[in-house]
Amino acid sequence: MQHNGARIFDIVSDGENIGGGLQLFSIEEIEEELGYEELFENVNGIPIGYLLEECHLMIDRDKLNKGDPNYLFLFEDGLDYKPLNLNFEIFLDRYIMCQGEAFWEWSYRTAENDYR
């Protein structure tokens, strides 16, 4: 393993992180997040990061187990479960290309048709 977590496109002012960006969890942070059972009680997902400090970026275990390439979703405020119709590779590629902008509102490309 070469990397274990990351912070991308944080908004920094006077050397301090003031929000925004993407935080990808380390293995230890994923285990810690999974410990918050009440937050993820009705979700069969794995939290892999925070996006814009407002929601979890998660992998849907059911979709992953079925081989569905659109396994990524946002879990906002512990209530709103929003499918992104993406896999992690496409998500990270677009996030970097868009320099942290909210590209996930694009609905015309999914993990199934992106490689065609």
Biopython code that builds the backbone (N, CA, C, O; Angstrom):
import numpy as np
from Bio.PDB.StructureBuilder import StructureBuilder

atoms = [
    (1, "MET", "N", (0.848, -1.168, 0.000)),
    (1, "MET", "CA", (0.000, 0.000, 0.000)),
    (1, "MET", "C", (0.901, 1.241, 0.000)),
    (1, "MET", "O", (1.809, 1.355, 0.823)),
    (2, "GLN", "N", (0.645, 2.158, -0.919)),
    (2, "GLN", "CA", (1.473, 3.347, -1.005)),
    (2, "GLN", "C", (0.860, 4.549, -0.288)),
    (2, "GLN", "O", (1.584, 5.434, 0.167)),
    (3, "HIS", "N", (-0.453, 4.587, -0.188)),
    (3, "HIS", "CA", (-1.104, 5.740, 0.432)),
    (3, "HIS", "C", (-2.177, 5.253, 1.380)),
    (3, "HIS", "O", (-2.756, 4.184, 1.188)),
    (4, "ASN", "N", (-2.436, 6.044, 2.400)),
    (4, "ASN", "CA", (-3.430, 5.672, 3.397)),
    (4, "ASN", "C", (-4.155, 6.932, 3.842)),
    (4, "ASN", "O", (-3.880, 7.482, 4.908)),
    (5, "GLY", "N", (-5.091, 7.381, 3.003)),
    (5, "GLY", "CA", (-5.820, 8.612, 3.279)),
    (5, "GLY", "C", (-5.226, 9.776, 2.512)),
    (5, "GLY", "O", (-4.089, 9.716, 2.043)),
    (6, "ALA", "N", (-6.017, 10.845, 2.390)),
    (6, "ALA", "CA", (-5.548, 12.041, 1.675)),
    (6, "ALA", "C", (-6.509, 13.195, 1.918)),
    (6, "ALA", "O", (-7.660, 12.990, 2.302)),
    (7, "ARG", "N", (-6.028, 14.395, 1.691)),
    (7, "ARG", "CA", (-6.866, 15.598, 1.693)),
    (7, "ARG", "C", (-6.603, 16.301, 0.370)),
    (7, "ARG", "O", (-5.456, 16.553, 0.001)),
    (8, "ILE", "N", (-7.702, 16.617, -0.349)),
    (8, "ILE", "CA", (-7.578, 17.200, -1.680)),
    (8, "ILE", "C", (-8.464, 18.440, -1.779)),
    (8, "ILE", "O", (-9.639, 18.399, -1.413)),
    (9, "PHE", "N", (-7.906, 19.532, -2.268)),
    (9, "PHE", "CA", (-8.621, 20.782, -2.511)),
    (9, "PHE", "C", (-9.275, 21.363, -1.261)),
    (9, "PHE", "O", (-10.391, 21.881, -1.320)),
    (10, "ASP", "N", (-8.577, 21.275, -0.132)),
    (10, "ASP", "CA", (-9.052, 21.977, 1.061)),
    (10, "ASP", "C", (-9.038, 23.471, 0.789)),
    (10, "ASP", "O", (-8.246, 23.951, -0.022)),
    (11, "ILE", "N", (-9.898, 24.195, 1.452)),
    (11, "ILE", "CA", (-9.884, 25.656, 1.372)),
    (11, "ILE", "C", (-9.067, 26.143, 2.569)),
    (11, "ILE", "O", (-9.436, 25.919, 3.722)),
    (12, "VAL", "N", (-7.961, 26.806, 2.275)),
    (12, "VAL", "CA", (-7.030, 27.223, 3.315)),
    (12, "VAL", "C", (-6.959, 28.743, 3.369)),
    (12, "VAL", "O", (-6.843, 29.408, 2.339)),
    (13, "SER", "N", (-7.031, 29.288, 4.587)),
    (13, "SER", "CA", (-6.904, 30.726, 4.810)),
    (13, "SER", "C", (-5.913, 30.943, 5.941)),
    (13, "SER", "O", (-6.075, 30.388, 7.028)),
    (14, "ASP", "N", (-4.902, 31.738, 5.694)),
    (14, "ASP", "CA", (-3.850, 31.995, 6.678)),
    (14, "ASP", "C", (-3.258, 30.697, 7.237)),
    (14, "ASP", "O", (-2.970, 30.592, 8.429)),
    (15, "GLY", "N", (-3.086, 29.720, 6.354)),
    (15, "GLY", "CA", (-2.475, 28.469, 6.755)),
    (15, "GLY", "C", (-3.402, 27.503, 7.470)),
    (15, "GLY", "O", (-2.973, 26.414, 7.852)),
    (16, "GLU", "N", (-4.667, 27.872, 7.663)),
    (16, "GLU", "CA", (-5.625, 27.018, 8.359)),
    (16, "GLU", "C", (-6.660, 26.472, 7.382)),
    (16, "GLU", "O", (-7.140, 27.198, 6.511)),
    (17, "ASN", "N", (-7.002, 25.196, 7.524)),
    (17, "ASN", "CA", (-8.054, 24.601, 6.714)),
    (17, "ASN", "C", (-9.392, 25.128, 7.224)),
    (17, "ASN", "O", (-9.739, 24.934, 8.389)),
    (18, "ILE", "N", (-10.139, 25.792, 6.349)),
    (18, "ILE", "CA", (-11.432, 26.353, 6.762)),
    (18, "ILE", "C", (-12.602, 25.620, 6.108)),
    (18, "ILE", "O", (-13.735, 26.097, 6.158)),
    (19, "GLY", "N", (-12.337, 24.464, 5.494)),
    (19, "GLY", "CA", (-13.437, 23.663, 4.972)),
    (19, "GLY", "C", (-13.269, 23.305, 3.515)),
    (19, "GLY", "O", (-12.249, 23.579, 2.882)),
    (20, "GLY", "N", (-14.317, 22.682, 3.012)),
    (20, "GLY", "CA", (-14.333, 22.276, 1.623)),
    (20, "GLY", "C", (-13.427, 21.093, 1.361)),
    (20, "GLY", "O", (-12.863, 20.499, 2.280)),
    (21, "GLY", "N", (-13.301, 20.769, 0.103)),
    (21, "GLY", "CA", (-12.397, 19.714, -0.305)),
    (21, "GLY", "C", (-12.906, 18.319, -0.041)),
    (21, "GLY", "O", (-14.064, 18.104, 0.315)),
    (22, "LEU", "N", (-12.006, 17.385, -0.225)),
    (22, "LEU", "CA", (-12.289, 15.961, -0.054)),
    (22, "LEU", "C", (-11.268, 15.384, 0.902)),
    (22, "LEU", "O", (-10.062, 15.567, 0.732)),
    (23, "GLN", "N", (-11.759, 14.689, 1.903)),
    (23, "GLN", "CA", (-10.879, 13.950, 2.800)),
    (23, "GLN", "C", (-11.138, 12.479, 2.569)),
    (23, "GLN", "O", (-12.240, 11.991, 2.820)),
    (24, "LEU", "N", (-10.128, 11.766, 2.090)),
    (24, "LEU", "CA", (-10.215, 10.312, 1.950)),
    (24, "LEU", "C", (-9.656, 9.702, 3.226)),
    (24, "LEU", "O", (-8.553, 10.042, 3.653)),
    (25, "PHE", "N", (-10.411, 8.813, 3.823)),
    (25, "PHE", "CA", (-10.024, 8.232, 5.103)),
    (25, "PHE", "C", (-8.881, 7.237, 4.964)),
    (25, "PHE", "O", (-8.730, 6.577, 3.937)),
    (26, "SER", "N", (-8.089, 7.147, 6.009)),
    (26, "SER", "CA", (-7.118, 6.071, 6.145)),
    (26, "SER", "C", (-7.886, 4.822, 6.565)),
    (26, "SER", "O", (-9.066, 4.908, 6.904)),
    (27, "ILE", "N", (-7.242, 3.683, 6.546)),
    (27, "ILE", "CA", (-7.879, 2.437, 6.992)),
    (27, "ILE", "C", (-8.367, 2.593, 8.432)),
    (27, "ILE", "O", (-9.476, 2.175, 8.764)),
    (28, "GLU", "N", (-7.550, 3.188, 9.273)),
    (28, "GLU", "CA", (-7.919, 3.376, 10.676)),
    (28, "GLU", "C", (-9.143, 4.288, 10.804)),
    (28, "GLU", "O", (-10.016, 4.042, 11.636)),
    (29, "GLU", "N", (-9.207, 5.342, 9.981)),
    (29, "GLU", "CA", (-10.348, 6.253, 10.023)),
    (29, "GLU", "C", (-11.631, 5.579, 9.526)),
    (29, "GLU", "O", (-12.714, 5.858, 10.040)),
    (30, "ILE", "N", (-11.517, 4.699, 8.538)),
    (30, "ILE", "CA", (-12.690, 3.947, 8.070)),
    (30, "ILE", "C", (-13.227, 3.086, 9.206)),
    (30, "ILE", "O", (-14.432, 3.059, 9.454)),
    (31, "GLU", "N", (-12.332, 2.383, 9.895)),
    (31, "GLU", "CA", (-12.754, 1.549, 11.024)),
    (31, "GLU", "C", (-13.415, 2.393, 12.113)),
    (31, "GLU", "O", (-14.412, 1.981, 12.705)),
    (32, "GLU", "N", (-12.852, 3.575, 12.372)),
    (32, "GLU", "CA", (-13.431, 4.473, 13.383)),
    (32, "GLU", "C", (-14.829, 4.929, 12.965)),
    (32, "GLU", "O", (-15.751, 4.920, 13.781)),
    (33, "GLU", "N", (-14.991, 5.324, 11.709)),
    (33, "GLU", "CA", (-16.297, 5.766, 11.211)),
    (33, "GLU", "C", (-17.336, 4.653, 11.303)),
    (33, "GLU", "O", (-18.487, 4.899, 11.665)),
    (34, "LEU", "N", (-16.930, 3.430, 10.974)),
    (34, "LEU", "CA", (-17.856, 2.292, 11.047)),
    (34, "LEU", "C", (-18.310, 2.041, 12.485)),
    (34, "LEU", "O", (-19.336, 1.398, 12.710)),
    (35, "GLY", "N", (-17.555, 2.542, 13.448)),
    (35, "GLY", "CA", (-17.932, 2.414, 14.852)),
    (35, "GLY", "C", (-19.134, 3.254, 15.235)),
    (35, "GLY", "O", (-19.750, 3.012, 16.272)),
    (36, "TYR", "N", (-19.480, 4.242, 14.410)),
    (36, "TYR", "CA", (-20.649, 5.075, 14.673)),
    (36, "TYR", "C", (-21.888, 4.369, 14.128)),
    (36, "TYR", "O", (-22.484, 4.806, 13.144)),
    (37, "GLU", "N", (-22.262, 3.283, 14.776)),
    (37, "GLU", "CA", (-23.328, 2.418, 14.282)),
    (37, "GLU", "C", (-24.656, 3.147, 14.115)),
    (37, "GLU", "O", (-25.398, 2.865, 13.174)),
    (38, "GLU", "N", (-24.963, 4.071, 15.004)),
    (38, "GLU", "CA", (-26.245, 4.782, 14.904)),
    (38, "GLU", "C", (-26.316, 5.631, 13.640)),
    (38, "GLU", "O", (-27.405, 5.828, 13.099)),
    (39, "LEU", "N", (-25.205, 6.131, 13.166)),
    (39, "LEU", "CA", (-25.192, 6.946, 11.950)),
    (39, "LEU", "C", (-25.412, 6.081, 10.709)),
    (39, "LEU", "O", (-26.112, 6.492, 9.783)),
    (40, "PHE", "N", (-24.829, 4.911, 10.687)),
    (40, "PHE", "CA", (-24.890, 4.052, 9.508)),
    (40, "PHE", "C", (-25.830, 2.861, 9.704)),
    (40, "PHE", "O", (-25.734, 1.863, 8.989)),
    (41, "GLU", "N", (-26.725, 2.970, 10.659)),
    (41, "GLU", "CA", (-27.611, 1.883, 11.045)),
    (41, "GLU", "C", (-28.438, 1.317, 9.892)),
    (41, "GLU", "O", (-28.580, 0.098, 9.794)),
    (42, "ASN", "N", (-28.979, 2.147, 9.033)),
    (42, "ASN", "CA", (-29.846, 1.689, 7.948)),
    (42, "ASN", "C", (-29.162, 1.719, 6.582)),
    (42, "ASN", "O", (-29.831, 1.680, 5.549)),
    (43, "VAL", "N", (-27.843, 1.788, 6.577)),
    (43, "VAL", "CA", (-27.095, 1.889, 5.328)),
    (43, "VAL", "C", (-26.103, 0.737, 5.250)),
    (43, "VAL", "O", (-25.341, 0.505, 6.188)),
    (44, "ASN", "N", (-26.113, 0.025, 4.150)),
    (44, "ASN", "CA", (-25.148, -1.050, 3.956)),
    (44, "ASN", "C", (-23.988, -0.502, 3.130)),
    (44, "ASN", "O", (-23.779, -0.887, 1.979)),
    (45, "GLY", "N", (-23.241, 0.408, 3.751)),
    (45, "GLY", "CA", (-22.161, 1.064, 3.033)),
    (45, "GLY", "C", (-20.904, 1.187, 3.867)),
    (45, "GLY", "O", (-20.904, 0.966, 5.078)),
    (46, "ILE", "N", (-19.835, 1.546, 3.182)),
    (46, "ILE", "CA", (-18.537, 1.749, 3.814)),
    (46, "ILE", "C", (-18.151, 3.211, 3.607)),
    (46, "ILE", "O", (-17.969, 3.638, 2.467)),
    (47, "PRO", "N", (-18.022, 3.988, 4.682)),
    (47, "PRO", "CA", (-17.604, 5.382, 4.541)),
    (47, "PRO", "C", (-16.122, 5.447, 4.170)),
    (47, "PRO", "O", (-15.276, 4.893, 4.873)),
    (48, "ILE", "N", (-15.812, 6.127, 3.061)),
    (48, "ILE", "CA", (-14.401, 6.210, 2.642)),
    (48, "ILE", "C", (-13.871, 7.638, 2.692)),
    (48, "ILE", "O", (-12.688, 7.863, 2.434)),
    (49, "GLY", "N", (-14.728, 8.607, 3.020)),
    (49, "GLY", "CA", (-14.254, 9.978, 3.121)),
    (49, "GLY", "C", (-15.365, 10.957, 3.401)),
    (49, "GLY", "O", (-16.542, 10.602, 3.451)),
    (50, "TYR", "N", (-14.955, 12.220, 3.587)),
    (50, "TYR", "CA", (-15.884, 13.345, 3.712)),
    (50, "TYR", "C", (-15.751, 14.192, 2.466)),
    (50, "TYR", "O", (-14.645, 14.401, 1.968)),
    (51, "LEU", "N", (-16.854, 14.676, 1.965)),
    (51, "LEU", "CA", (-16.859, 15.548, 0.806)),
    (51, "LEU", "C", (-17.455, 16.877, 1.222)),
    (51, "LEU", "O", (-18.590, 16.928, 1.695)),
    (52, "LEU", "N", (-16.710, 17.943, 1.053)),
    (52, "LEU", "CA", (-17.152, 19.296, 1.388)),
    (52, "LEU", "C", (-17.611, 19.403, 2.832)),
    (52, "LEU", "O", (-18.431, 20.260, 3.163)),
    (53, "GLU", "N", (-17.095, 18.550, 3.682)),
    (53, "GLU", "CA", (-17.386, 18.524, 5.114)),
    (53, "GLU", "C", (-18.870, 18.446, 5.437)),
    (53, "GLU", "O", (-19.264, 18.711, 6.573)),
    (54, "GLU", "N", (-19.681, 18.097, 4.490)),
    (54, "GLU", "CA", (-21.118, 18.019, 4.731)),
    (54, "GLU", "C", (-21.649, 16.601, 4.630)),
    (54, "GLU", "O", (-22.719, 16.303, 5.161)),
    (55, "CYS", "N", (-20.921, 15.723, 3.958)),
    (55, "CYS", "CA", (-21.466, 14.380, 3.749)),
    (55, "CYS", "C", (-20.345, 13.360, 3.605)),
    (55, "CYS", "O", (-19.195, 13.686, 3.310)),
    (56, "HIS", "N", (-20.733, 12.126, 3.826)),
    (56, "HIS", "CA", (-19.809, 11.015, 3.660)),
    (56, "HIS", "C", (-19.815, 10.557, 2.207)),
    (56, "HIS", "O", (-20.866, 10.497, 1.569)),
    (57, "LEU", "N", (-18.655, 10.240, 1.700)),
    (57, "LEU", "CA", (-18.519, 9.546, 0.430)),
    (57, "LEU", "C", (-18.475, 8.066, 0.810)),
    (57, "LEU", "O", (-17.644, 7.649, 1.616)),
    (58, "MET", "N", (-19.385, 7.270, 0.217)),
    (58, "MET", "CA", (-19.524, 5.884, 0.657)),
    (58, "MET", "C", (-19.581, 4.914, -0.506)),
    (58, "MET", "O", (-19.979, 5.260, -1.618)),
    (59, "ILE", "N", (-19.171, 3.684, -0.213)),
    (59, "ILE", "CA", (-19.285, 2.574, -1.151)),
    (59, "ILE", "C", (-20.491, 1.749, -0.728)),
    (59, "ILE", "O", (-20.591, 1.338, 0.429)),
    (60, "ASP", "N", (-21.397, 1.508, -1.651)),
    (60, "ASP", "CA", (-22.578, 0.687, -1.396)),
    (60, "ASP", "C", (-22.165, -0.785, -1.499)),
    (60, "ASP", "O", (-21.815, -1.256, -2.582)),
    (61, "ARG", "N", (-22.203, -1.500, -0.395)),
    (61, "ARG", "CA", (-21.755, -2.903, -0.362)),
    (61, "ARG", "C", (-22.606, -3.794, -1.268)),
    (61, "ARG", "O", (-22.082, -4.688, -1.933)),
    (62, "ASP", "N", (-23.917, -3.551, -1.294)),
    (62, "ASP", "CA", (-24.796, -4.381, -2.115)),
    (62, "ASP", "C", (-24.444, -4.258, -3.590)),
    (62, "ASP", "O", (-24.332, -5.261, -4.294)),
    (63, "LYS", "N", (-24.268, -3.013, -4.060)),
    (63, "LYS", "CA", (-23.916, -2.811, -5.469)),
    (63, "LYS", "C", (-22.545, -3.393, -5.781)),
    (63, "LYS", "O", (-22.353, -4.010, -6.828)),
    (64, "LEU", "N", (-21.614, -3.203, -4.893)),
    (64, "LEU", "CA", (-20.267, -3.733, -5.091)),
    (64, "LEU", "C", (-20.299, -5.257, -5.183)),
    (64, "LEU", "O", (-19.651, -5.837, -6.054)),
    (65, "ASN", "N", (-21.047, -5.906, -4.293)),
    (65, "ASN", "CA", (-21.146, -7.373, -4.293)),
    (65, "ASN", "C", (-21.824, -7.912, -5.549)),
    (65, "ASN", "O", (-21.550, -9.037, -5.967)),
    (66, "LYS", "N", (-22.707, -7.115, -6.152)),
    (66, "LYS", "CA", (-23.410, -7.531, -7.371)),
    (66, "LYS", "C", (-22.606, -7.214, -8.631)),
    (66, "LYS", "O", (-23.018, -7.569, -9.735)),
    (67, "GLY", "N", (-21.460, -6.544, -8.470)),
    (67, "GLY", "CA", (-20.644, -6.183, -9.622)),
    (67, "GLY", "C", (-21.128, -4.931, -10.331)),
    (67, "GLY", "O", (-20.690, -4.645, -11.446)),
    (68, "ASP", "N", (-22.020, -4.181, -9.705)),
    (68, "ASP", "CA", (-22.525, -2.928, -10.279)),
    (68, "ASP", "C", (-21.426, -1.871, -10.185)),
    (68, "ASP", "O", (-20.992, -1.550, -9.079)),
    (69, "PRO", "N", (-20.958, -1.316, -11.317)),
    (69, "PRO", "CA", (-19.868, -0.341, -11.274)),
    (69, "PRO", "C", (-20.284, 1.023, -10.721)),
    (69, "PRO", "O", (-19.424, 1.867, -10.468)),
    (70, "ASN", "N", (-21.564, 1.251, -10.532)),
    (70, "ASN", "CA", (-22.055, 2.526, -9.992)),
    (70, "ASN", "C", (-22.278, 2.410, -8.487)),
    (70, "ASN", "O", (-23.395, 2.605, -8.007)),
    (71, "TYR", "N", (-21.224, 2.095, -7.746)),
    (71, "TYR", "CA", (-21.347, 1.772, -6.330)),
    (71, "TYR", "C", (-21.105, 2.938, -5.379)),
    (71, "TYR", "O", (-21.224, 2.765, -4.166)),
    (72, "LEU", "N", (-20.770, 4.112, -5.886)),
    (72, "LEU", "CA", (-20.448, 5.233, -5.015)),
    (72, "LEU", "C", (-21.686, 6.081, -4.745)),
    (72, "LEU", "O", (-22.513, 6.276, -5.636)),
    (73, "PHE", "N", (-21.818, 6.589, -3.513)),
    (73, "PHE", "CA", (-22.930, 7.473, -3.190)),
    (73, "PHE", "C", (-22.528, 8.466, -2.111)),
    (73, "PHE", "O", (-21.512, 8.295, -1.437)),
    (74, "LEU", "N", (-23.331, 9.496, -1.958)),
    (74, "LEU", "CA", (-23.159, 10.486, -0.897)),
    (74, "LEU", "C", (-24.200, 10.219, 0.169)),
    (74, "LEU", "O", (-25.350, 9.900, -0.132)),
    (75, "PHE", "N", (-23.789, 10.352, 1.407)),
    (75, "PHE", "CA", (-24.680, 10.180, 2.543)),
    (75, "PHE", "C", (-24.639, 11.482, 3.323)),
    (75, "PHE", "O", (-23.716, 11.719, 4.103)),
    (76, "GLU", "N", (-25.646, 12.330, 3.112)),
    (76, "GLU", "CA", (-25.663, 13.669, 3.698)),
    (76, "GLU", "C", (-26.453, 13.698, 4.992)),
    (76, "GLU", "O", (-27.562, 13.168, 5.063)),
    (77, "ASP", "N", (-25.889, 14.309, 6.003)),
    (77, "ASP", "CA", (-26.546, 14.530, 7.288)),
    (77, "ASP", "C", (-27.126, 13.261, 7.907)),
    (77, "ASP", "O", (-28.046, 13.341, 8.721)),
    (78, "GLY", "N", (-26.615, 12.115, 7.543)),
    (78, "GLY", "CA", (-27.129, 10.873, 8.086)),
    (78, "GLY", "C", (-28.536, 10.544, 7.626)),
    (78, "GLY", "O", (-29.187, 9.668, 8.195)),
    (79, "LEU", "N", (-29.018, 11.244, 6.589)),
    (79, "LEU", "CA", (-30.392, 11.037, 6.137)),
    (79, "LEU", "C", (-30.508, 10.804, 4.641)),
    (79, "LEU", "O", (-31.162, 9.855, 4.211)),
    (80, "ASP", "N", (-29.893, 11.646, 3.859)),
    (80, "ASP", "CA", (-30.071, 11.638, 2.409)),
    (80, "ASP", "C", (-29.034, 10.745, 1.740)),
    (80, "ASP", "O", (-27.832, 10.991, 1.836)),
    (81, "TYR", "N", (-29.510, 9.714, 1.066)),
    (81, "TYR", "CA", (-28.673, 8.724, 0.388)),
    (81, "TYR", "C", (-28.763, 9.029, -1.107)),
    (81, "TYR", "O", (-29.786, 8.756, -1.735)),
    (82, "LYS", "N", (-27.687, 9.598, -1.683)),
    (82, "LYS", "CA", (-27.724, 10.041, -3.069)),
    (82, "LYS", "C", (-26.735, 9.260, -3.925)),
    (82, "LYS", "O", (-25.525, 9.441, -3.792)),
    (83, "PRO", "N", (-27.239, 8.387, -4.809)),
    (83, "PRO", "CA", (-26.336, 7.653, -5.707)),
    (83, "PRO", "C", (-25.595, 8.615, -6.638)),
    (83, "PRO", "O", (-26.186, 9.562, -7.157)),
    (84, "LEU", "N", (-24.304, 8.370, -6.844)),
    (84, "LEU", "CA", (-23.514, 9.199, -7.748)),
    (84, "LEU", "C", (-23.408, 8.597, -9.143)),
    (84, "LEU", "O", (-22.952, 9.268, -10.069)),
    (85, "ASN", "N", (-23.823, 7.335, -9.311)),
    (85, "ASN", "CA", (-23.703, 6.636, -10.590)),
    (85, "ASN", "C", (-22.268, 6.648, -11.097)),
    (85, "ASN", "O", (-22.007, 6.891, -12.275)),
    (86, "LEU", "N", (-21.346, 6.379, -10.177)),
    (86, "LEU", "CA", (-19.912, 6.392, -10.475)),
    (86, "LEU", "C", (-19.207, 5.319, -9.676)),
    (86, "LEU", "O", (-19.730, 4.815, -8.682)),
    (87, "ASN", "N", (-18.010, 4.978, -10.126)),
    (87, "ASN", "CA", (-17.109, 4.203, -9.291)),
    (87, "ASN", "C", (-16.036, 5.158, -8.766)),
    (87, "ASN", "O", (-16.014, 6.330, -9.140)),
    (88, "PHE", "N", (-15.154, 4.665, -7.905)),
    (88, "PHE", "CA", (-14.167, 5.538, -7.280)),
    (88, "PHE", "C", (-13.190, 6.116, -8.288)),
    (88, "PHE", "O", (-12.818, 7.285, -8.188)),
    (89, "GLU", "N", (-12.772, 5.318, -9.250)),
    (89, "GLU", "CA", (-11.808, 5.783, -10.265)),
    (89, "GLU", "C", (-12.346, 7.002, -11.021)),
    (89, "GLU", "O", (-11.647, 8.004, -11.170)),
    (90, "ILE", "N", (-13.583, 6.909, -11.492)),
    (90, "ILE", "CA", (-14.176, 8.018, -12.250)),
    (90, "ILE", "C", (-14.404, 9.222, -11.335)),
    (90, "ILE", "O", (-14.158, 10.362, -11.729)),
    (91, "PHE", "N", (-14.875, 8.965, -10.113)),
    (91, "PHE", "CA", (-15.098, 10.052, -9.164)),
    (91, "PHE", "C", (-13.819, 10.851, -8.938)),
    (91, "PHE", "O", (-13.817, 12.076, -9.060)),
    (92, "LEU", "N", (-12.730, 10.154, -8.609)),
    (92, "LEU", "CA", (-11.475, 10.842, -8.298)),
    (92, "LEU", "C", (-10.926, 11.566, -9.523)),
    (92, "LEU", "O", (-10.430, 12.686, -9.402)),
    (93, "ASP", "N", (-11.005, 10.952, -10.690)),
    (93, "ASP", "CA", (-10.543, 11.579, -11.926)),
    (93, "ASP", "C", (-11.304, 12.889, -12.179)),
    (93, "ASP", "O", (-10.691, 13.922, -12.450)),
    (94, "ARG", "N", (-12.619, 12.844, -12.090)),
    (94, "ARG", "CA", (-13.426, 14.049, -12.324)),
    (94, "ARG", "C", (-13.206, 15.101, -11.251)),
    (94, "ARG", "O", (-13.156, 16.295, -11.545)),
    (95, "TYR", "N", (-13.075, 14.660, -10.012)),
    (95, "TYR", "CA", (-12.875, 15.603, -8.912)),
    (95, "TYR", "C", (-11.589, 16.401, -9.115)),
    (95, "TYR", "O", (-11.554, 17.611, -8.890)),
    (96, "ILE", "N", (-10.552, 15.718, -9.536)),
    (96, "ILE", "CA", (-9.273, 16.395, -9.787)),
    (96, "ILE", "C", (-9.371, 17.286, -11.027)),
    (96, "ILE", "O", (-8.903, 18.424, -11.008)),
    (97, "MET", "N", (-9.975, 16.775, -12.104)),
    (97, "MET", "CA", (-10.112, 17.585, -13.324)),
    (97, "MET", "C", (-10.917, 18.860, -13.068)),
    (97, "MET", "O", (-10.624, 19.909, -13.642)),
    (98, "CYS", "N", (-11.921, 18.766, -12.214)),
    (98, "CYS", "CA", (-12.792, 19.917, -11.930)),
    (98, "CYS", "C", (-12.273, 20.751, -10.771)),
    (98, "CYS", "O", (-12.930, 21.703, -10.351)),
    (99, "GLN", "N", (-11.114, 20.408, -10.256)),
    (99, "GLN", "CA", (-10.459, 21.120, -9.169)),
    (99, "GLN", "C", (-11.375, 21.308, -7.970)),
    (99, "GLN", "O", (-11.431, 22.381, -7.370)),
    (100, "GLY", "N", (-12.096, 20.232, -7.634)),
    (100, "GLY", "CA", (-12.911, 20.245, -6.427)),
    (100, "GLY", "C", (-14.319, 20.770, -6.591)),
    (100, "GLY", "O", (-15.059, 20.853, -5.611)),
    (101, "GLU", "N", (-14.709, 21.126, -7.798)),
    (101, "GLU", "CA", (-16.076, 21.615, -8.017)),
    (101, "GLU", "C", (-17.081, 20.469, -7.942)),
    (101, "GLU", "O", (-16.707, 19.303, -8.072)),
    (102, "ALA", "N", (-18.338, 20.796, -7.736)),
    (102, "ALA", "CA", (-19.401, 19.794, -7.547)),
    (102, "ALA", "C", (-19.848, 19.198, -8.879)),
    (102, "ALA", "O", (-20.960, 19.458, -9.337)),
    (103, "PHE", "N", (-18.988, 18.405, -9.494)),
    (103, "PHE", "CA", (-19.272, 17.801, -10.800)),
    (103, "PHE", "C", (-20.352, 16.732, -10.723)),
    (103, "PHE", "O", (-20.950, 16.403, -11.747)),
    (104, "TRP", "N", (-20.620, 16.181, -9.549)),
    (104, "TRP", "CA", (-21.530, 15.040, -9.431)),
    (104, "TRP", "C", (-22.954, 15.370, -9.843)),
    (104, "TRP", "O", (-23.805, 14.482, -9.898)),
    (105, "GLU", "N", (-23.216, 16.616, -10.127)),
    (105, "GLU", "CA", (-24.530, 16.986, -10.644)),
    (105, "GLU", "C", (-24.661, 16.604, -12.116)),
    (105, "GLU", "O", (-25.762, 16.628, -12.665)),
    (106, "TRP", "N", (-23.543, 16.249, -12.762)),
    (106, "TRP", "CA", (-23.600, 15.794, -14.147)),
    (106, "TRP", "C", (-24.279, 14.430, -14.140)),
    (106, "TRP", "O", (-23.820, 13.529, -13.437)),
    (107, "SER", "N", (-25.325, 14.255, -14.878)),
    (107, "SER", "CA", (-26.028, 12.976, -14.829)),
    (107, "SER", "C", (-25.914, 12.187, -16.125)),
    (107, "SER", "O", (-26.487, 11.102, -16.230)),
    (108, "TYR", "N", (-25.203, 12.691, -17.092)),
    (108, "TYR", "CA", (-25.163, 12.025, -18.385)),
    (108, "TYR", "C", (-24.108, 10.931, -18.482)),
    (108, "TYR", "O", (-24.124, 10.167, -19.447)),
    (109, "ARG", "N", (-23.194, 10.825, -17.527)),
    (109, "ARG", "CA", (-22.156, 9.800, -17.580)),
    (109, "ARG", "C", (-22.214, 8.947, -16.324)),
    (109, "ARG", "O", (-22.293, 9.469, -15.212)),
    (110, "THR", "N", (-22.176, 7.646, -16.506)),
    (110, "THR", "CA", (-22.133, 6.723, -15.397)),
    (110, "THR", "C", (-20.908, 5.830, -15.553)),
    (110, "THR", "O", (-20.216, 5.885, -16.570)),
    (111, "ALA", "N", (-20.648, 5.019, -14.553)),
    (111, "ALA", "CA", (-19.518, 4.098, -14.630)),
    (111, "ALA", "C", (-19.740, 3.074, -15.749)),
    (111, "ALA", "O", (-18.776, 2.556, -16.314)),
    (112, "GLU", "N", (-20.988, 2.785, -16.066)),
    (112, "GLU", "CA", (-21.267, 1.815, -17.131)),
    (112, "GLU", "C", (-20.959, 2.358, -18.520)),
    (112, "GLU", "O", (-20.445, 1.625, -19.364)),
    (113, "ASN", "N", (-21.262, 3.627, -18.773)),
    (113, "ASN", "CA", (-21.055, 4.148, -20.131)),
    (113, "ASN", "C", (-19.781, 4.979, -20.273)),
    (113, "ASN", "O", (-19.455, 5.381, -21.390)),
    (114, "ASP", "N", (-19.065, 5.247, -19.223)),
    (114, "ASP", "CA", (-17.869, 6.075, -19.320)),
    (114, "ASP", "C", (-16.757, 5.405, -20.111)),
    (114, "ASP", "O", (-15.984, 6.091, -20.780)),
    (115, "TYR", "N", (-16.660, 4.099, -20.051)),
    (115, "TYR", "CA", (-15.578, 3.385, -20.717)),
    (115, "TYR", "C", (-15.870, 3.013, -22.157)),
    (115, "TYR", "O", (-15.000, 2.484, -22.848)),
    (116, "ARG", "N", (-17.085, 3.281, -22.619)),
    (116, "ARG", "CA", (-17.455, 2.924, -24.009)),
    (116, "ARG", "C", (-16.860, 3.882, -24.994)),
    (116, "ARG", "O", (-17.065, 3.736, -26.199)),
]
sb = StructureBuilder()
sb.init_structure("model")
sb.init_model(0)
sb.init_chain("A")
sb.init_seg("    ")
for serial, (resi, resn, name, xyz) in enumerate(atoms, 1):
    if name == "N":
        sb.init_residue(resn, " ", resi, " ")
    sb.init_atom(name, np.array(xyz, "f"), 0.0, 1.0, " ", f" {name:<3s}", serial, name[0])
structure = sb.get_structure()
